[in-house]
Amino acid sequence: MPASTARPHRRSPSAPVELWSILRSGFDVRRDPVPFCRQVSGRVVRYLAQRGVVPPGARALDAGAGGGALAEALAAGGARVVALDVRDYRQAALEHTPFVVGRAERLPFAEGAFDLVVSSNVLEHVPEPWAMVDELLRVCRPGGHVWISWTNWLSPIGGHEMSPFHYFGPRLGLRAYRAVRGRDPRWNVPGTGLFVVHVGDALRRFGAGPMEIVDVAPRYWPSLRFLAQIPGVREVAMWNCAVLLRKPTLTREPAGAGGASTGGTRPAS
């Protein structure tokens, strides 16, 4: 993977100013998605950099790269990035990184191939989200990080195009949408391109696995991370949930530890 040249650091605007700018770009996203996508992706990379997760030269995978803005932002931050998706959807206006065709549920990479694995707004679009999470973790090296964000189902935009009918549930909500609009959603039909992922269930699954949960926060305003600690409220108020995970490092088990006669490996504490 060729190294990317980091762009000169520019002072970030204050959070309220930046969020207002993102909101204005969001109103125009159908006509020109590039400004909006660049802004939200830039926030993600700054968030990760503040935690030392994107050092220069880090090997990074963007699983489900979509328009390519997050891969571009990671490369601008000095990472060596590979973008992956089922086809190349990247915007022509964005700077492109190496690209691989594939699915996040079955990644075509060796175990531990990347220092950082990111997946933005993909989890709710795959029928086997936890198989996908297992794959993201597999290709992350021990001690590396996995960042995942998704639009939680009970968010005001959890139904995507079908919102707010999704509050009736996937089946009844789809029937209500059809009754009102006279057609199916053009994209993200529940059961085929959109699936229910709740914050509470996701956090329980992450917590029960081998990974360390480093941070849980609303993607667009991480300072409100306390919302993640309030069951029920978090399902609606977080809008888009972002979770930063760390894959434990492996240390050599001393001979005879745990009743074994030979050394082995175990997660470092």
C-alpha positions in Angstrom: 0.0 0.0 0.0 1.7 3.3 -1.1 2.2 5.9 1.6 0.1 9.0 1.5 1.4 12.5 2.1 -0.3 14.2 5.0 -1.8 17.6 4.3 -0.7 20.6 6.4 -2.5 20.9 9.7 -5.2 23.5 9.8 -6.9 24.8 13.0 -10.3 23.1 13.4 -13.3 25.4 13.8 -15.2 25.3 17.0 -17.8 22.5 17.4 -20.9 24.7 17.0 -19.5 26.5 14.0 -18.5 23.2 12.3 -21.8 21.5 13.1 -23.7 24.5 11.6 -21.6 24.2 8.5 -22.2 20.5 8.3 -26.0 21.1 8.7 -26.0 23.6 5.8 -24.1 21.1 3.6 -26.5 18.4 4.6 -29.4 20.4 3.0 -27.6 20.3 -0.3 -26.3 16.7 -0.1 -28.5 15.3 -2.8 -27.2 17.8 -5.3 -23.6 17.7 -4.2 -22.6 15.2 -1.5 -18.9 15.9 -1.5 -18.8 18.9 0.9 -21.0 17.2 3.5 -19.1 13.9 3.3 -15.7 15.6 3.6 -16.8 17.6 6.6 -18.2 14.6 8.6 -15.2 12.4 7.5 -12.8 15.1 8.7 -14.4 15.1 12.1 -13.9 11.3 12.4 -10.2 11.5 11.5 -9.6 14.3 14.0 -11.4 12.3 16.7 -9.2 9.3 16.0 -6.1 11.4 15.8 -6.8 12.9 19.2 -6.6 9.4 20.6 -3.4 8.5 18.8 -5.2 6.0 16.6 -4.0 7.3 13.2 -0.2 7.8 13.4 1.5 8.6 10.1 2.1 5.5 8.0 -0.7 3.5 9.8 -2.2 0.7 7.6 -5.9 1.5 7.4 -8.9 -0.2 5.9 -12.2 1.5 5.1 -14.7 -1.3 4.9 -17.7 -0.1 3.0 -16.1 3.0 1.6 -19.1 4.3 -0.3 -18.3 7.7 -1.8 -14.7 7.5 -0.6 -14.7 10.6 1.7 -13.5 8.8 4.8 -10.7 7.0 2.9 -9.6 10.3 1.5 -9.6 11.9 5.0 -7.6 9.1 6.5 -5.0 9.3 3.7 -4.8 13.1 4.2 -4.0 12.3 7.8 -1.0 10.2 6.8 -2.5 6.7 6.8 -1.9 4.1 4.1 -5.4 3.4 3.1 -7.2 0.6 1.3 -10.9 1.2 0.4 -13.3 -1.7 0.0 -16.8 -2.0 -1.2 -19.1 -4.3 -3.3 -18.4 -1.9 -6.2 -16.6 1.4 -6.7 -19.0 4.1 -5.6 -16.3 6.7 -5.0 -17.0 10.3 -6.1 -14.9 11.6 -9.0 -14.2 14.8 -7.0 -12.5 12.9 -4.2 -8.8 11.8 -4.1 -8.8 8.0 -4.5 -6.8 5.5 -2.5 -6.1 1.8 -3.5 -9.5 0.0 -3.9 -10.6 -3.6 -3.5 -13.9 -5.1 -4.5 -15.3 -7.2 -1.6 -17.8 -7.5 1.2 -17.1 -6.5 4.8 -18.6 -9.8 6.0 -15.9 -11.7 4.1 -12.8 -9.6 3.9 -10.1 -10.7 1.4 -7.2 -9.8 3.7 -4.9 -11.7 6.1 -5.4 -11.7 9.8 -3.9 -8.7 11.5 -3.2 -6.9 8.2 -4.3 -3.4 9.4 -3.5 -1.1 12.3 -6.9 0.6 11.9 -10.2 -0.7 10.5 -13.1 1.8 10.0 -16.6 1.1 8.8 -19.0 4.0 8.4 -22.8 3.4 8.2 -22.5 -0.1 6.9 -23.5 -2.2 10.0 -27.3 -1.5 9.5 -27.1 -2.5 5.8 -25.8 -6.1 6.1 -28.0 -9.1 7.0 -25.2 -10.5 9.3 -23.8 -7.5 11.1 -22.0 -9.5 13.8 -20.3 -11.7 11.2 -19.1 -8.4 9.7 -17.8 -7.2 13.1 -15.9 -10.4 13.5 -14.2 -9.9 10.2 -13.3 -6.3 11.0 -11.6 -7.6 14.2 -9.9 -10.4 12.4 -8.0 -8.2 10.0 -7.0 -5.7 12.7 -3.7 -6.4 14.3 -3.4 -7.0 18.1 -3.2 -3.6 19.7 -4.9 -2.0 16.8 -8.3 -0.3 16.6 -11.7 -0.7 15.0 -14.0 2.2 14.6 -17.6 1.5 13.7 -20.5 3.8 13.2 -24.1 3.1 12.3 -27.5 4.8 12.3 -29.4 3.2 15.2 -32.8 1.9 14.3 -34.8 4.1 16.8 -32.9 7.3 15.7 -35.2 9.8 14.0 -33.4 8.8 10.7 -33.1 5.1 11.6 -35.5 4.2 8.8 -33.5 6.2 6.2 -35.8 7.0 3.4 -38.7 5.3 5.2 -38.4 7.5 8.3 -40.5 8.2 10.4 -42.6 5.1 9.5 -39.8 2.9 10.8 -41.2 3.6 14.3 -44.0 1.2 13.5 -41.3 -1.5 13.0 -39.7 -3.0 9.8 -42.8 -4.7 8.5 -45.7 -2.5 9.6 -43.6 0.6 8.9 -43.0 -0.5 5.3 -46.7 -1.2 4.8 -47.4 2.3 6.2 -44.8 3.9 3.9 -46.4 2.1 0.9 -49.8 3.2 1.8 -48.8 6.9 2.1 -46.2 7.1 -0.7 -47.7 4.5 -3.1 -44.3 2.7 -3.6 -41.4 1.1 -1.8 -38.5 3.1 -0.7 -36.0 3.6 -3.6 -33.1 2.5 -1.3 -32.7 0.7 2.0 -35.8 -1.4 2.0 -36.1 -3.2 5.4 -35.2 -6.8 5.2 -33.1 -6.4 2.0 -30.9 -3.3 2.4 -31.7 -2.2 5.9 -31.7 -4.1 9.2 -32.4 -3.3 12.8 -29.4 -2.5 14.9 -30.0 -1.2 18.4 -27.3 0.6 20.5 -27.9 -1.4 23.7 -27.7 -4.8 21.9 -24.6 -3.7 20.0 -22.8 -2.6 23.2 -23.7 -5.9 25.0 -22.3 -7.8 22.1 -19.1 -5.7 22.0 -18.7 -6.0 25.7 -19.1 -9.8 25.6 -16.4 -10.2 23.0 -12.6 -10.1 23.2 -12.3 -6.5 22.3 -11.9 -3.5 24.6 -14.5 -0.7 24.3 -12.5 2.5 24.2 -15.3 5.0 23.6 -19.0 5.2 22.7 -20.3 8.5 21.5 -22.8 10.2 19.1 -20.8 10.5 15.9 -21.8 14.1 15.1 -21.2 15.4 18.6 -18.8 13.1 20.6 -18.9 15.5 23.6 -22.4 14.2 24.4 -21.1 10.7 25.0 -23.0 10.5 28.3 -26.1 9.7 26.2 -24.6 6.3 25.5 -25.0 5.5 29.3 -28.7 6.1 29.3 -30.7 3.0 28.2 -33.7 4.0 26.0 -32.6 7.6 25.6 -29.5 6.5 23.7 -31.5 4.6 21.1 -33.2 7.8 20.0 -30.9 10.7 21.0 -27.6 9.4 19.7 -28.9 9.5 16.0 -25.7 7.8 14.8 -23.7 5.7 17.2 -19.9 5.5 16.9 -17.9 2.9 18.8 -14.1 2.7 19.1 -12.7 -0.7 19.9 -9.2 -1.9 20.7 -8.1 -5.4 19.8 -6.1 -6.8 22.8 -2.4 -7.5 22.4 -1.2 -11.1 23.0 1.4 -11.9 25.6 3.3 -15.1 26.2 1.7 -17.2 28.9 4.3 -18.4 31.4 5.0 -22.1 31.4 2.7 -23.9 33.8 0.3 -21.0 34.2 -3.3 -22.0 34.5 -2.3 -25.6 34.9 -0.7 -25.9 31.5 2.7 -27.4 31.1 3.7 -25.4 28.0 3.5 -21.7 27.2 0.6 -20.1 25.3 -0.8 -16.8 24.5 -3.5 -14.7 26.3 -4.9 -11.2 25.9 -2.7 -8.6 27.7 -4.5 -7.0 30.6 
